[in-house]
Every structure is written in C-alpha cells, then in structure tokens.
Amino acid sequence: MSQGLFVCGIDPEAGSSVVVLGLGGALRRMVGRFAFFKPVGNGAGDQDVAVMRAAHQLEHAPEDVCPITCL
C-alpha cells in the first residue's frame, strides 16, 4: 500500500524545500526509500530537484521529477 505526503509552502521563500530535505532523510531511515516529485518548477535545471537527487541518491531523471516548467 503506497502512501503520499504533499508539502506546500504558502510563500515562495517559506522554506518548504528545507522541510522536504529533512523529511526525506527521516523517511529513508524509517522506510528505506521514497520518491520526490515537484510538479511545477524550473524543469531539469531546478535547484531543489538537484539537491534532493544528490542528497538522497534518487534515481528518477530531473525531467520526470519536475515535468512542468514555469519560468
């Protein structure tokens, strides 16, 4: 059974990326693996996606993790 958690800030500088980075570490320790999805961002060059992929060794391509580009 899969479960999901959606984290959304109410302001562009709310710090939700930092919260998700910490939650990712906790989830890796608790369940062993997790996925990250940012529906709208800067596409393949999104900094949040790059940090999450590097910090948690996520395998999905940046284009799959952040499919809608909003410049």
HTML snippet that shows the backbone in 3Dmol.js (N, CA, C, O; Angstrom):
<script src="https://3Dmol.org/build/3Dmol-min.js"></script>
<div id="view" style="width:600px;height:400px;position:relative"></div>
<script>
const pdb = `
ATOM      1  N   MET A   1       0.842  -1.179   0.000  1.00  0.00           N
ATOM      2  CA  MET A   1       0.000   0.000   0.000  1.00  0.00           C
ATOM      3  C   MET A   1       0.886   1.240   0.000  1.00  0.00           C
ATOM      4  O   MET A   1       1.709   1.421   0.897  1.00  0.00           O
ATOM      5  N   SER A   2       0.718   2.081  -0.994  1.00  0.00           N
ATOM      6  CA  SER A   2       1.515   3.297  -1.040  1.00  0.00           C
ATOM      7  C   SER A   2       0.783   4.432  -0.339  1.00  0.00           C
ATOM      8  O   SER A   2      -0.446   4.482  -0.302  1.00  0.00           O
ATOM      9  N   GLN A   3       1.569   5.329   0.207  1.00  0.00           N
ATOM     10  CA  GLN A   3       1.026   6.493   0.887  1.00  0.00           C
ATOM     11  C   GLN A   3       1.758   7.717   0.374  1.00  0.00           C
ATOM     12  O   GLN A   3       2.897   7.619  -0.083  1.00  0.00           O
ATOM     13  N   GLY A   4       1.120   8.854   0.447  1.00  0.00           N
ATOM     14  CA  GLY A   4       1.737  10.066  -0.041  1.00  0.00           C
ATOM     15  C   GLY A   4       1.678  11.187   0.972  1.00  0.00           C
ATOM     16  O   GLY A   4       0.845  11.196   1.878  1.00  0.00           O
ATOM     17  N   LEU A   5       2.577  12.121   0.798  1.00  0.00           N
ATOM     18  CA  LEU A   5       2.636  13.304   1.628  1.00  0.00           C
ATOM     19  C   LEU A   5       2.946  14.468   0.701  1.00  0.00           C
ATOM     20  O   LEU A   5       3.915  14.415  -0.056  1.00  0.00           O
ATOM     21  N   PHE A   6       2.140  15.511   0.750  1.00  0.00           N
ATOM     22  CA  PHE A   6       2.335  16.682  -0.092  1.00  0.00           C
ATOM     23  C   PHE A   6       2.706  17.853   0.798  1.00  0.00           C
ATOM     24  O   PHE A   6       1.959  18.198   1.714  1.00  0.00           O
ATOM     25  N   VAL A   7       3.843  18.463   0.540  1.00  0.00           N
ATOM     26  CA  VAL A   7       4.300  19.616   1.304  1.00  0.00           C
ATOM     27  C   VAL A   7       4.244  20.827   0.382  1.00  0.00           C
ATOM     28  O   VAL A   7       4.803  20.814  -0.714  1.00  0.00           O
ATOM     29  N   CYS A   8       3.564  21.869   0.840  1.00  0.00           N
ATOM     30  CA  CYS A   8       3.402  23.067   0.018  1.00  0.00           C
ATOM     31  C   CYS A   8       3.557  24.307   0.894  1.00  0.00           C
ATOM     32  O   CYS A   8       2.885  24.444   1.917  1.00  0.00           O
ATOM     33  N   GLY A   9       4.442  25.201   0.487  1.00  0.00           N
ATOM     34  CA  GLY A   9       4.609  26.456   1.212  1.00  0.00           C
ATOM     35  C   GLY A   9       3.587  27.482   0.757  1.00  0.00           C
ATOM     36  O   GLY A   9       3.087  27.412  -0.366  1.00  0.00           O
ATOM     37  N   ILE A  10       3.283  28.418   1.609  1.00  0.00           N
ATOM     38  CA  ILE A  10       2.319  29.463   1.252  1.00  0.00           C
ATOM     39  C   ILE A  10       3.013  30.702   0.697  1.00  0.00           C
ATOM     40  O   ILE A  10       2.354  31.671   0.318  1.00  0.00           O
ATOM     41  N   ASP A  11       4.331  30.669   0.650  1.00  0.00           N
ATOM     42  CA  ASP A  11       5.123  31.784   0.165  1.00  0.00           C
ATOM     43  C   ASP A  11       6.326  31.193  -0.573  1.00  0.00           C
ATOM     44  O   ASP A  11       6.825  30.144  -0.164  1.00  0.00           O
ATOM     45  N   PRO A  12       6.808  31.827  -1.639  1.00  0.00           N
ATOM     46  CA  PRO A  12       7.967  31.273  -2.359  1.00  0.00           C
ATOM     47  C   PRO A  12       9.203  31.074  -1.481  1.00  0.00           C
ATOM     48  O   PRO A  12      10.025  30.208  -1.780  1.00  0.00           O
ATOM     49  N   GLU A  13       9.353  31.832  -0.434  1.00  0.00           N
ATOM     50  CA  GLU A  13      10.502  31.722   0.463  1.00  0.00           C
ATOM     51  C   GLU A  13      10.117  31.102   1.807  1.00  0.00           C
ATOM     52  O   GLU A  13      10.743  31.408   2.823  1.00  0.00           O
ATOM     53  N   ALA A  14       9.103  30.238   1.833  1.00  0.00           N
ATOM     54  CA  ALA A  14       8.596  29.678   3.081  1.00  0.00           C
ATOM     55  C   ALA A  14       9.523  28.640   3.706  1.00  0.00           C
ATOM     56  O   ALA A  14       9.418  28.368   4.902  1.00  0.00           O
ATOM     57  N   GLY A  15      10.417  28.063   2.934  1.00  0.00           N
ATOM     58  CA  GLY A  15      11.326  27.063   3.472  1.00  0.00           C
ATOM     59  C   GLY A  15      10.847  25.637   3.297  1.00  0.00           C
ATOM     60  O   GLY A  15      11.360  24.731   3.955  1.00  0.00           O
ATOM     61  N   SER A  16       9.876  25.415   2.424  1.00  0.00           N
ATOM     62  CA  SER A  16       9.351  24.058   2.240  1.00  0.00           C
ATOM     63  C   SER A  16      10.413  23.120   1.681  1.00  0.00           C
ATOM     64  O   SER A  16      10.368  21.922   1.957  1.00  0.00           O
ATOM     65  N   SER A  17      11.363  23.624   0.907  1.00  0.00           N
ATOM     66  CA  SER A  17      12.426  22.773   0.361  1.00  0.00           C
ATOM     67  C   SER A  17      13.299  22.210   1.478  1.00  0.00           C
ATOM     68  O   SER A  17      13.701  21.048   1.435  1.00  0.00           O
ATOM     69  N   VAL A  18      13.586  23.030   2.463  1.00  0.00           N
ATOM     70  CA  VAL A  18      14.394  22.576   3.603  1.00  0.00           C
ATOM     71  C   VAL A  18      13.625  21.531   4.405  1.00  0.00           C
ATOM     72  O   VAL A  18      14.203  20.540   4.854  1.00  0.00           O
ATOM     73  N   VAL A  19      12.331  21.749   4.584  1.00  0.00           N
ATOM     74  CA  VAL A  19      11.494  20.789   5.302  1.00  0.00           C
ATOM     75  C   VAL A  19      11.476  19.450   4.563  1.00  0.00           C
ATOM     76  O   VAL A  19      11.621  18.395   5.181  1.00  0.00           O
ATOM     77  N   VAL A  20      11.301  19.495   3.253  1.00  0.00           N
ATOM     78  CA  VAL A  20      11.258  18.265   2.460  1.00  0.00           C
ATOM     79  C   VAL A  20      12.611  17.556   2.482  1.00  0.00           C
ATOM     80  O   VAL A  20      12.659  16.326   2.508  1.00  0.00           O
ATOM     81  N   LEU A  21      13.692  18.300   2.472  1.00  0.00           N
ATOM     82  CA  LEU A  21      15.016  17.700   2.548  1.00  0.00           C
ATOM     83  C   LEU A  21      15.176  16.921   3.856  1.00  0.00           C
ATOM     84  O   LEU A  21      15.687  15.800   3.849  1.00  0.00           O
ATOM     85  N   GLY A  22      14.748  17.500   4.967  1.00  0.00           N
ATOM     86  CA  GLY A  22      14.798  16.817   6.256  1.00  0.00           C
ATOM     87  C   GLY A  22      13.853  15.634   6.332  1.00  0.00           C
ATOM     88  O   GLY A  22      14.214  14.578   6.851  1.00  0.00           O
ATOM     89  N   LEU A  23      12.644  15.805   5.818  1.00  0.00           N
ATOM     90  CA  LEU A  23      11.685  14.693   5.796  1.00  0.00           C
ATOM     91  C   LEU A  23      12.205  13.535   4.963  1.00  0.00           C
ATOM     92  O   LEU A  23      11.993  12.370   5.300  1.00  0.00           O
ATOM     93  N   GLY A  24      12.885  13.862   3.877  1.00  0.00           N
ATOM     94  CA  GLY A  24      13.459  12.809   3.038  1.00  0.00           C
ATOM     95  C   GLY A  24      14.451  11.958   3.810  1.00  0.00           C
ATOM     96  O   GLY A  24      14.452  10.734   3.684  1.00  0.00           O
ATOM     97  N   GLY A  25      15.296  12.598   4.607  1.00  0.00           N
ATOM     98  CA  GLY A  25      16.249  11.851   5.431  1.00  0.00           C
ATOM     99  C   GLY A  25      15.551  10.969   6.445  1.00  0.00           C
ATOM    100  O   GLY A  25      15.948   9.823   6.655  1.00  0.00           O
ATOM    101  N   ALA A  26      14.510  11.500   7.077  1.00  0.00           N
ATOM    102  CA  ALA A  26      13.752  10.712   8.055  1.00  0.00           C
ATOM    103  C   ALA A  26      13.048   9.535   7.381  1.00  0.00           C
ATOM    104  O   ALA A  26      13.036   8.426   7.916  1.00  0.00           O
ATOM    105  N   LEU A  27      12.466   9.775   6.218  1.00  0.00           N
ATOM    106  CA  LEU A  27      11.781   8.695   5.501  1.00  0.00           C
ATOM    107  C   LEU A  27      12.750   7.597   5.072  1.00  0.00           C
ATOM    108  O   LEU A  27      12.424   6.413   5.145  1.00  0.00           O
ATOM    109  N   ARG A  28      13.930   7.987   4.630  1.00  0.00           N
ATOM    110  CA  ARG A  28      14.924   6.971   4.241  1.00  0.00           C
ATOM    111  C   ARG A  28      15.285   6.084   5.423  1.00  0.00           C
ATOM    112  O   ARG A  28      15.454   4.875   5.263  1.00  0.00           O
ATOM    113  N   ARG A  29      15.402   6.672   6.602  1.00  0.00           N
ATOM    114  CA  ARG A  29      15.733   5.874   7.793  1.00  0.00           C
ATOM    115  C   ARG A  29      14.565   4.993   8.219  1.00  0.00           C
ATOM    116  O   ARG A  29      14.772   3.875   8.690  1.00  0.00           O
ATOM    117  N   MET A  30      13.335   5.491   8.057  1.00  0.00           N
ATOM    118  CA  MET A  30      12.153   4.755   8.531  1.00  0.00           C
ATOM    119  C   MET A  30      11.681   3.679   7.550  1.00  0.00           C
ATOM    120  O   MET A  30      11.385   2.558   7.963  1.00  0.00           O
ATOM    121  N   VAL A  31      11.610   4.003   6.271  1.00  0.00           N
ATOM    122  CA  VAL A  31      11.033   3.065   5.305  1.00  0.00           C
ATOM    123  C   VAL A  31      12.024   2.589   4.253  1.00  0.00           C
ATOM    124  O   VAL A  31      11.702   1.699   3.466  1.00  0.00           O
ATOM    125  N   GLY A  32      13.203   3.153   4.223  1.00  0.00           N
ATOM    126  CA  GLY A  32      14.224   2.683   3.303  1.00  0.00           C
ATOM    127  C   GLY A  32      14.264   3.397   1.966  1.00  0.00           C
ATOM    128  O   GLY A  32      15.340   3.555   1.388  1.00  0.00           O
ATOM    129  N   ARG A  33      13.124   3.829   1.462  1.00  0.00           N
ATOM    130  CA  ARG A  33      13.123   4.523   0.181  1.00  0.00           C
ATOM    131  C   ARG A  33      11.899   5.421   0.055  1.00  0.00           C
ATOM    132  O   ARG A  33      10.891   5.230   0.736  1.00  0.00           O
ATOM    133  N   PHE A  34      12.011   6.391  -0.821  1.00  0.00           N
ATOM    134  CA  PHE A  34      10.898   7.302  -1.063  1.00  0.00           C
ATOM    135  C   PHE A  34      11.110   7.945  -2.423  1.00  0.00           C
ATOM    136  O   PHE A  34      12.178   7.816  -3.021  1.00  0.00           O
ATOM    137  N   ALA A  35      10.110   8.622  -2.897  1.00  0.00           N
ATOM    138  CA  ALA A  35      10.201   9.343  -4.170  1.00  0.00           C
ATOM    139  C   ALA A  35       9.934  10.822  -3.916  1.00  0.00           C
ATOM    140  O   ALA A  35       9.270  11.191  -2.947  1.00  0.00           O
ATOM    141  N   PHE A  36      10.451  11.640  -4.781  1.00  0.00           N
ATOM    142  CA  PHE A  36      10.286  13.090  -4.698  1.00  0.00           C
ATOM    143  C   PHE A  36       9.690  13.572  -6.009  1.00  0.00           C
ATOM    144  O   PHE A  36      10.131  13.158  -7.081  1.00  0.00           O
ATOM    145  N   PHE A  37       8.689  14.444  -5.936  1.00  0.00           N
ATOM    146  CA  PHE A  37       8.044  14.980  -7.122  1.00  0.00           C
ATOM    147  C   PHE A  37       7.738  16.449  -6.895  1.00  0.00           C
ATOM    148  O   PHE A  37       7.092  16.807  -5.910  1.00  0.00           O
ATOM    149  N   LYS A  38       8.189  17.287  -7.786  1.00  0.00           N
ATOM    150  CA  LYS A  38       7.901  18.721  -7.728  1.00  0.00           C
ATOM    151  C   LYS A  38       7.145  19.043  -9.019  1.00  0.00           C
ATOM    152  O   LYS A  38       7.764  19.209 -10.070  1.00  0.00           O
ATOM    153  N   PRO A  39       5.821  19.132  -8.950  1.00  0.00           N
ATOM    154  CA  PRO A  39       5.024  19.242 -10.180  1.00  0.00           C
ATOM    155  C   PRO A  39       5.332  20.458 -11.041  1.00  0.00           C
ATOM    156  O   PRO A  39       5.289  20.368 -12.268  1.00  0.00           O
ATOM    157  N   VAL A  40       5.641  21.585 -10.428  1.00  0.00           N
ATOM    158  CA  VAL A  40       5.935  22.805 -11.189  1.00  0.00           C
ATOM    159  C   VAL A  40       7.225  23.415 -10.649  1.00  0.00           C
ATOM    160  O   VAL A  40       7.370  23.628  -9.445  1.00  0.00           O
ATOM    161  N   GLY A  41       8.151  23.689 -11.548  1.00  0.00           N
ATOM    162  CA  GLY A  41       9.415  24.277 -11.128  1.00  0.00           C
ATOM    163  C   GLY A  41      10.176  24.800 -12.322  1.00  0.00           C
ATOM    164  O   GLY A  41       9.583  25.263 -13.297  1.00  0.00           O
ATOM    165  N   ASN A  42      11.495  24.726 -12.243  1.00  0.00           N
ATOM    166  CA  ASN A  42      12.347  25.211 -13.320  1.00  0.00           C
ATOM    167  C   ASN A  42      12.823  24.069 -14.214  1.00  0.00           C
ATOM    168  O   ASN A  42      13.887  24.165 -14.826  1.00  0.00           O
ATOM    169  N   GLY A  43      12.060  23.010 -14.294  1.00  0.00           N
ATOM    170  CA  GLY A  43      12.381  21.890 -15.175  1.00  0.00           C
ATOM    171  C   GLY A  43      13.620  21.133 -14.737  1.00  0.00           C
ATOM    172  O   GLY A  43      13.899  21.002 -13.546  1.00  0.00           O
ATOM    173  N   ALA A  44      14.362  20.635 -15.725  1.00  0.00           N
ATOM    174  CA  ALA A  44      15.533  19.798 -15.444  1.00  0.00           C
ATOM    175  C   ALA A  44      16.612  20.552 -14.667  1.00  0.00           C
ATOM    176  O   ALA A  44      17.422  19.924 -13.985  1.00  0.00           O
ATOM    177  N   GLY A  45      16.641  21.886 -14.756  1.00  0.00           N
ATOM    178  CA  GLY A  45      17.640  22.665 -14.047  1.00  0.00           C
ATOM    179  C   GLY A  45      17.192  23.173 -12.685  1.00  0.00           C
ATOM    180  O   GLY A  45      17.842  24.044 -12.108  1.00  0.00           O
ATOM    181  N   ASP A  46      16.102  22.646 -12.168  1.00  0.00           N
ATOM    182  CA  ASP A  46      15.575  23.112 -10.884  1.00  0.00           C
ATOM    183  C   ASP A  46      16.545  22.776  -9.755  1.00  0.00           C
ATOM    184  O   ASP A  46      16.953  21.625  -9.603  1.00  0.00           O
ATOM    185  N   GLN A  47      16.907  23.774  -8.972  1.00  0.00           N
ATOM    186  CA  GLN A  47      17.879  23.595  -7.887  1.00  0.00           C
ATOM    187  C   GLN A  47      17.356  22.661  -6.797  1.00  0.00           C
ATOM    188  O   GLN A  47      18.121  21.852  -6.272  1.00  0.00           O
ATOM    189  N   ASP A  48      16.081  22.751  -6.445  1.00  0.00           N
ATOM    190  CA  ASP A  48      15.514  21.866  -5.418  1.00  0.00           C
ATOM    191  C   ASP A  48      15.603  20.410  -5.848  1.00  0.00           C
ATOM    192  O   ASP A  48      15.922  19.535  -5.044  1.00  0.00           O
ATOM    193  N   VAL A  49      15.321  20.157  -7.114  1.00  0.00           N
ATOM    194  CA  VAL A  49      15.391  18.793  -7.645  1.00  0.00           C
ATOM    195  C   VAL A  49      16.826  18.278  -7.585  1.00  0.00           C
ATOM    196  O   VAL A  49      17.062  17.138  -7.187  1.00  0.00           O
ATOM    197  N   ALA A  50      17.777  19.112  -7.978  1.00  0.00           N
ATOM    198  CA  ALA A  50      19.185  18.709  -7.953  1.00  0.00           C
ATOM    199  C   ALA A  50      19.654  18.387  -6.534  1.00  0.00           C
ATOM    200  O   ALA A  50      20.365  17.406  -6.319  1.00  0.00           O
ATOM    201  N   VAL A  51      19.258  19.207  -5.577  1.00  0.00           N
ATOM    202  CA  VAL A  51      19.666  18.979  -4.182  1.00  0.00           C
ATOM    203  C   VAL A  51      19.052  17.683  -3.648  1.00  0.00           C
ATOM    204  O   VAL A  51      19.748  16.880  -3.027  1.00  0.00           O
ATOM    205  N   MET A  52      17.759  17.476  -3.886  1.00  0.00           N
ATOM    206  CA  MET A  52      17.098  16.250  -3.412  1.00  0.00           C
ATOM    207  C   MET A  52      17.709  15.004  -4.052  1.00  0.00           C
ATOM    208  O   MET A  52      17.939  14.005  -3.370  1.00  0.00           O
ATOM    209  N   ARG A  53      17.970  15.059  -5.349  1.00  0.00           N
ATOM    210  CA  ARG A  53      18.559  13.901  -6.034  1.00  0.00           C
ATOM    211  C   ARG A  53      19.942  13.590  -5.479  1.00  0.00           C
ATOM    212  O   ARG A  53      20.278  12.423  -5.277  1.00  0.00           O
ATOM    213  N   ALA A  54      20.754  14.626  -5.229  1.00  0.00           N
ATOM    214  CA  ALA A  54      22.106  14.418  -4.721  1.00  0.00           C
ATOM    215  C   ALA A  54      22.104  13.957  -3.262  1.00  0.00           C
ATOM    216  O   ALA A  54      22.854  13.053  -2.896  1.00  0.00           O
ATOM    217  N   ALA A  55      21.276  14.569  -2.441  1.00  0.00           N
ATOM    218  CA  ALA A  55      21.263  14.259  -1.009  1.00  0.00           C
ATOM    219  C   ALA A  55      20.723  12.862  -0.713  1.00  0.00           C
ATOM    220  O   ALA A  55      21.155  12.210   0.238  1.00  0.00           O
ATOM    221  N   HIS A  56      19.774  12.409  -1.534  1.00  0.00           N
ATOM    222  CA  HIS A  56      19.109  11.142  -1.233  1.00  0.00           C
ATOM    223  C   HIS A  56      19.287  10.082  -2.312  1.00  0.00           C
ATOM    224  O   HIS A  56      18.571   9.080  -2.328  1.00  0.00           O
ATOM    225  N   GLN A  57      20.247  10.302  -3.219  1.00  0.00           N
ATOM    226  CA  GLN A  57      20.562   9.347  -4.280  1.00  0.00           C
ATOM    227  C   GLN A  57      19.304   8.872  -5.015  1.00  0.00           C
ATOM    228  O   GLN A  57      19.107   7.672  -5.209  1.00  0.00           O
ATOM    229  N   LEU A  58      18.472   9.806  -5.415  1.00  0.00           N
ATOM    230  CA  LEU A  58      17.241   9.485  -6.129  1.00  0.00           C
ATOM    231  C   LEU A  58      17.573   9.212  -7.589  1.00  0.00           C
ATOM    232  O   LEU A  58      18.398   9.904  -8.186  1.00  0.00           O
ATOM    233  N   GLU A  59      16.926   8.201  -8.160  1.00  0.00           N
ATOM    234  CA  GLU A  59      17.285   7.721  -9.493  1.00  0.00           C
ATOM    235  C   GLU A  59      16.488   8.344 -10.634  1.00  0.00           C
ATOM    236  O   GLU A  59      16.953   8.321 -11.774  1.00  0.00           O
ATOM    237  N   HIS A  60      15.330   8.890 -10.378  1.00  0.00           N
ATOM    238  CA  HIS A  60      14.494   9.409 -11.459  1.00  0.00           C
ATOM    239  C   HIS A  60      15.143  10.621 -12.126  1.00  0.00           C
ATOM    240  O   HIS A  60      15.798  11.433 -11.472  1.00  0.00           O
ATOM    241  N   ALA A  61      14.948  10.724 -13.432  1.00  0.00           N
ATOM    242  CA  ALA A  61      15.504  11.838 -14.198  1.00  0.00           C
ATOM    243  C   ALA A  61      14.853  13.152 -13.768  1.00  0.00           C
ATOM    244  O   ALA A  61      13.673  13.168 -13.417  1.00  0.00           O
ATOM    245  N   PRO A  62      15.603  14.249 -13.791  1.00  0.00           N
ATOM    246  CA  PRO A  62      15.041  15.546 -13.395  1.00  0.00           C
ATOM    247  C   PRO A  62      13.774  15.920 -14.167  1.00  0.00           C
ATOM    248  O   PRO A  62      12.870  16.539 -13.605  1.00  0.00           O
ATOM    249  N   GLU A  63      13.700  15.552 -15.443  1.00  0.00           N
ATOM    250  CA  GLU A  63      12.523  15.872 -16.250  1.00  0.00           C
ATOM    251  C   GLU A  63      11.290  15.139 -15.745  1.00  0.00           C
ATOM    252  O   GLU A  63      10.171  15.635 -15.877  1.00  0.00           O
ATOM    253  N   ASP A  64      11.489  13.957 -15.166  1.00  0.00           N
ATOM    254  CA  ASP A  64      10.367  13.193 -14.618  1.00  0.00           C
ATOM    255  C   ASP A  64       9.947  13.706 -13.254  1.00  0.00           C
ATOM    256  O   ASP A  64       8.771  13.637 -12.895  1.00  0.00           O
ATOM    257  N   VAL A  65      10.901  14.219 -12.493  1.00  0.00           N
ATOM    258  CA  VAL A  65      10.638  14.715 -11.150  1.00  0.00           C
ATOM    259  C   VAL A  65       9.967  16.085 -11.187  1.00  0.00           C
ATOM    260  O   VAL A  65       9.149  16.402 -10.323  1.00  0.00           O
ATOM    261  N   CYS A  66      10.306  16.886 -12.173  1.00  0.00           N
ATOM    262  CA  CYS A  66       9.768  18.249 -12.307  1.00  0.00           C
ATOM    263  C   CYS A  66       9.309  18.458 -13.758  1.00  0.00           C
ATOM    264  O   CYS A  66      10.022  19.082 -14.544  1.00  0.00           O
ATOM    265  N   PRO A  67       8.123  17.942 -14.117  1.00  0.00           N
ATOM    266  CA  PRO A  67       7.709  17.926 -15.518  1.00  0.00           C
ATOM    267  C   PRO A  67       7.206  19.246 -16.095  1.00  0.00           C
ATOM    268  O   PRO A  67       7.263  19.430 -17.310  1.00  0.00           O
ATOM    269  N   ILE A  68       6.718  20.163 -15.276  1.00  0.00           N
ATOM    270  CA  ILE A  68       6.155  21.408 -15.789  1.00  0.00           C
ATOM    271  C   ILE A  68       7.097  22.562 -15.464  1.00  0.00           C
ATOM    272  O   ILE A  68       7.407  22.819 -14.301  1.00  0.00           O
ATOM    273  N   THR A  69       7.542  23.246 -16.500  1.00  0.00           N
ATOM    274  CA  THR A  69       8.476  24.352 -16.327  1.00  0.00           C
ATOM    275  C   THR A  69       7.730  25.676 -16.261  1.00  0.00           C
ATOM    276  O   THR A  69       6.896  25.982 -17.113  1.00  0.00           O
ATOM    277  N   CYS A  70       8.043  26.446 -15.245  1.00  0.00           N
ATOM    278  CA  CYS A  70       7.445  27.757 -15.059  1.00  0.00           C
ATOM    279  C   CYS A  70       8.582  28.748 -14.881  1.00  0.00           C
ATOM    280  O   CYS A  70       9.185  28.822 -13.810  1.00  0.00           O
ATOM    281  N   LEU A  71       8.870  29.497 -15.910  1.00  0.00           N
ATOM    282  CA  LEU A  71      10.000  30.437 -15.850  1.00  0.00           C
ATOM    283  C   LEU A  71       9.529  31.721 -15.359  1.00  0.00           C
ATOM    284  O   LEU A  71      10.316  32.659 -15.230  1.00  0.00           O
TER     285      LEU A  71
END
`;
const viewer = $3Dmol.createViewer("view");
viewer.addModel(pdb, "pdb");
viewer.setStyle({}, {cartoon: {color: "spectrum"}});
viewer.zoomTo();
viewer.render();
</script>
